Amino acid sequence: MSERKTNRPFVLAAVMLAMFMGAIEATIVSTAMPDIVAELGGFSLYSWVFSAYLLMNAATVLIYGKLSDIFGRRPVLFIGIGIFLIGSVLCGFAVSMEQLIVYRFIQGIGAGAVMPVATTIVGDIYTKEERAKVQGYLASVWGISAVSGPALGGMLVEFVSWRWVFWINVPLGVVSVMMLFLFLHEKVEKKKPEIDYIGTILFLIGISVFMYLLVEAGKTAYTVPLLAAGMLALLFFVIHERRTAVPMIPFHLWKARPILIANVVSLTTGIILIGISTFLPMYVQGLMGESATVAGFTLTAMSIGWPIASSLSGKLMMSVGYRTTTLIGGAALLAGGLMFAFMDPSFGPLWAGASSFITGVGMGLTSTAFIVSIQNAVEWHERGAATASNMFMRNIGNTIGAALLGGVLNSRLAAYLQANPEAPASLSVDSINELLGEGAAMTHSARFILNEGLTASLHAVYWVVFLFAVVSFALLLFLKKGE
């Protein structure tokens, strides 16, 4: 690493821009989804739009982390951004929900490089003493993207087209690549690439099977054989990882209690995060009757709370310690989850926004503390893999959450319609397509029944989110003072 030639302020700006592209993706697509469903149909495939992206993101994040330790951060990040932009362009041209899901797979393959490698670059060019402060700057990206992302997404949907929520990534990615090319200079001892392909394939098979079962929620006739196949794949994955010299997941890093708990809690908070960002716009638009722009601002609140808490996280760790900082964050997650669980359409978007903000505070306090702790615990040659392992666990949480909560929503809504004697036979889960659109051809009674069903289903989703907030807090209690 030749820090003498690297222009740190410009590299930090380029990294923040790349992270902004990844961060804006989370909120801007969620804001557009009700309108995408209204145009393309396929509400029953709603969660697959997120799951496809998150699955490939999770499957590739550790590979990119490992590659960045071998070939350097810059070329790996360039490849990731390039694939991400190709996927983004294709997503904007999708004419069916199935097409959009395929293109989101491509986008996810590239996205796996953006967050972990960008974060690792900062860990490389700044000292241990500087990292907590700079990680706070990186966290502010979530605030900037949140203020502009949902608002921009809402306006694009209302005044132009939802397709532009994908195309907006192109100029951001191009500028970031140009700045990194000009201002980041690395001195890397290139080694023979040793990639855990077998582990990657076993992991991909296992997680894909479980994701499919979660989304379909028992509707497939092959539940038992698929479940067995998924469990076997994950079992062989764990056995293989423990034996191979180049594991996809470096389990030896997890022997430290703070790293172990940080990674497991990142899994549970990943589920919370996707549950809110995926389904809140649907709640605000479909049930509260607000516009896409207003729905976007309710998500903005979460991402404003996130960077505010992240900037305070470094100071808190210095004054009250790592354990207390994460426990305060865990308590905020509990409070936010409870507010979502008790939310009613009559409460309006202010309640939704306040719930988001408090949840964002919890996310900011915990995630920043986790990254600083992990990066301080390892040397340069393992920092890419260690940082990626934490991102990996959050991505797995996102993936599981999108599938699990999508399955809860679909099965709860289907059960509600089946149990309601007044529901017309023509009503199904995919009738939500019309509800999220203009709904002009829908009778008043059918609209009322769908509204009630969607309300009950989303409440079930948010109770599951709260349950994971409880699990997160309980796990944080296992941290010891001084860690």
WOLINTA-V837343 format. One line per field, one symbol per residue. ss: DSSP state (a for helix, b for strand, c for the rest). phi: phi as a letter, one per 30 degrees, with the letter a starting at -180 (. if undefined). A space follows every 50 residues. Layout:
ss: ???
phi: ???
//
This chain:
ss: cccccccaaaaaaaaaaaaaaaaaaaaaaaaaaaaaaaaaccaaaaaaaa aaaaaaaaaaaaaaaaaaaaacaaaaaaaaaaaaaaaaaaaaccccaaaa aaaaaaaaaaaaaaaaaaaaaaaaaccaaaaaaaaaaaaaaaaaaaaaaa aaaaaaaaaccccaaaacaaaaaaaaaaaaaaacccccccccccccaaaa aaaaaaaaaaaaaaaaccccccaaaaaaaaaaaaaaaaaaaaaccccccc aaaaacaaaaaaaaaaaaaaaaaaaaaaaaaaaaaaaccccaaaaaaaaa aaaaaaaaaaaaaaaaaaaccaaaaaaaaaaaaaaaaaaaacccaaaaaa aaaaaaaaaaaaaaaaaaaaaaaaaaaccaaaaaaaaaaaaaaaaaaaaa aaaaaaaaaaaaaaaaaaacccccccccaaaaaaaacccccccaaaaaaa aaaaaaaaaaaaaaaaaaaaaaaaaaccccccc
phi: .cdddddeeddedddddddeddddddcddeddeedddddciiedcedddd ddddddeddcedddeddddccjdddddddddededdddddedcdcbddde ddddededdddeddddddddedddccdedddeddddddddeddddddddd ddedddddcbaddddcddddddddddddddddccbcccddcddbcddddd ddddddddddddddddhidddcedddddddddddddddddddcddbddcd ddddddeedededdddddddddddddddcdedddddcdidddddedddde eddddededdddddddddccjdddeddddddddddddddddcdbeddidd dddddddddddddddddddddddddddbdedcdddddddddeddddeedd dddddddddddddddddddddddddddbedddedddddiddcdddddddd ddddddddddedddededdddedddddddcdjd
//
